[in-house]
Amino acid sequence: MMANRIRESIDIETKYQIIKLVEKKEKYASIMKQFNLKNKANISVIVKQKEEIIKAFEERSNSKRKSLKTTTYEDVEQNLLQFVGLCNNNNLPINGPIIKEKAKDIASRIGHSNFEASNGWLSRFCKRNSVHFKVIHGESGSVCQDTTNEWINSKLPSIISDFKLCDIYNADEFGLFFRLKPTKTFIANKSNFIGGKHSKERITILVCCNADGSDKRKLMVIGKSAKPRCFRKIKSLPVIYEANKKAWMTSDIFKNYLLKWNNQLARKNRNILLLIDNCPSHIFNFLSNIKVVFLPKNTTSVLQPCDLGIIKCIKGRYRLLMMKKLIANFEISRNEKYIDILDGIYMIASAWNDINISTIQNCFIKAGIITETIALEEYADEPDGWNFLIEQSDVEIEKDMFITFDDNLKTSDDDFNIIVENDNDNDVNKESDEEDIIEEKITTKEALLAIDKLKKYFCNFENCELSLCDVIKVEKSIIKHCIDNLKQSKITFINKH
């Protein structure tokens, strides 16, 4: 008996490419190898549907669809797509209700009296036609294309010609509501869920890295309190921490940041190029080892690498870490732990540490700074775990809105006087009103006992070798720190004979 044909899911674009290769007399075996197909019978089926596939590929906007089936109201959707395209081309924002209302209007004029523009139809329409809901970002709508082209083709090459990729840096600030939770949740029947206001507790973060991704500089976090209560007995942080009344970047903070960095570079006899936007707080004194170049006005959304994906990846990873932490705390104690600014600092530093080098390189490529061909991984710095936290069918819209909710937060003031003010205000230097959690100093013995528990914990699970290695690294660091801090007078060697 003949074996059943192995069914394979192939999109219309791939089917179209297969048809073109068949027309060029390409051997089936070669086509199967090229597209990783398991049965040549599938090619035969594709060839039989040749006319339908070519028509579908040439007429439809979404060539990644796998089915040739059309919707009952194909004429409505084609007219609606033209409307969406017209709005996009004229920078006119549209949302779900507008699309549904327009669809009903089109259906009525065509004569489809039974057409219903439900939420389910809208979701299927978007999937069928690759229509995505996105947040409108910053200045991209006001960018002058002529200015952008002149910068990339004429000015930028001469600016970066004297620098290696490892010496070309970009820095940018972004605001973050560090306690923000998703705007929607799934609620079980009869459960008592009471919503609340969005947390608007904010910080500003300065991110800086070089073009080849080899140097991800320590983040700077700017909060509102110089002495948060959670900082008690904390002697070191994984970020640079500053504070002022509005948690904004000021010229004094920026000048000091560049001055310290310049001194480090001078000791190494190294010179770098720093590309930044023309934010009013970006004021600096003479720098011997840092050449600062401002990007053209109103072009940072298309020319600044950090704005082209790096910041969004950091925020995405941060928010995923925060939600996992809240869920884990609830599972352990059935109580939602308060996220303080110290938790936020640890998580934002971890998110920055996890950003792939390839992500940074791709963002510099999109900005026109990297032009030569280099080996890159696929540009997809998408953290795992979102599908666990957010329902699959809603992930595109809800995840993106959750990540980009605070994209337009101001990070400095346009008023020069406010930017240069010295924040010696008592409100800044006094302790914050965060929860007063007093923790005793942890001894080395307690830390090592905790490490032993962690090792036993991971040994209970399979495939946890990497996690165990990380715990052992921490153990080595604790032991080294303990030995380094011992006074020589207290080290006694006892020789027994």
C-alpha angles and dihedrals in degrees: 000000000000114000117248115261112258107241114226129188108232125172123230094252092055091046089052091052091049091052091052091051091049089052088054089056093250112169117254091233091057092048091049091052093046094052097030093242120169102204129036089209086077089061090053091053090050091051091051089054092046099125095046092047095049090047092049092048094049097042104040129074095213109065091168091075114112101201126073091204115118128214121256090245100044092146091054093051094047091053090044091052089055089052092050091048091049091052092048093049090053094045091244111151117225132183138195098279091050092050092048093048091048091048091054090049092051092046091050093052092048092048105252100141094171096055115122121192097209127165089255092054091049091052092049092045090054093048093046093051103031093246109161131193109229137173113245107243129216121284103345092109091056097045115125107227093204090056091048094049093047091051095048097041103034116015105031098055092057092045096053098034094096095049134075118229090254089059097051112092137180126198130188140163129229134182122235133193091213095192097043116135128196117286094229137042138182112250124202118227114279093005117139108232119167118191128215141194122293111263108247095186100136142191132182120228129199113207122191132176142151129252099257093046094239094122120046101176121218110275121248114223120195116198135173099248125057090201112036110184091236088064092068111129090003108132100173137028132194088237139045107259127207133162143202137157096273100030089240133140112261131191091248092055092046094047092050091047092054093042093055091046091048090053091052091051092047091056088054093043089234128144125203141181118232119197114198138160123255095257109159091240092059095097122139143170127235111309119196098197104027121074106200118202123182119222116235114279117273094006102096092102089065103024105038113086094209090056092049097071111309096092093044090052091051092050092046092053092044094053092046090051091048094051092046089051093051092047093047092049091050092050091052101043105008086237130104108239118226111252107222128187091264090058088048092051093050092048096046090049090050091048091052091047090054096054109115121241088230090059091055093046092049092051090053088049091053088051090054094244097112111051105156121089112262131171107264136175117232111289098250116119092169112150118228119244106054093109088056092055102035128042111258095234092055100036100102097055102031097042093049093047091048092051097043098037092110099034094120097051112135114244097187139009127258089221108096093207092057092046096055097041118121111238101222089131115139090232089064098045098044121090115274124246095245118132111295102237109171113200126184120233111271114233126221090249091055091047093052091047088052089051090053089053091049091052091050090047094055092043088066091068136061124242094021097124094118092050090050090051090053091051091050090051089054090048091053090049092052092049092047091048090050094050093045090055097049114106114238091234090063095053106096125183116205117196114197118201 
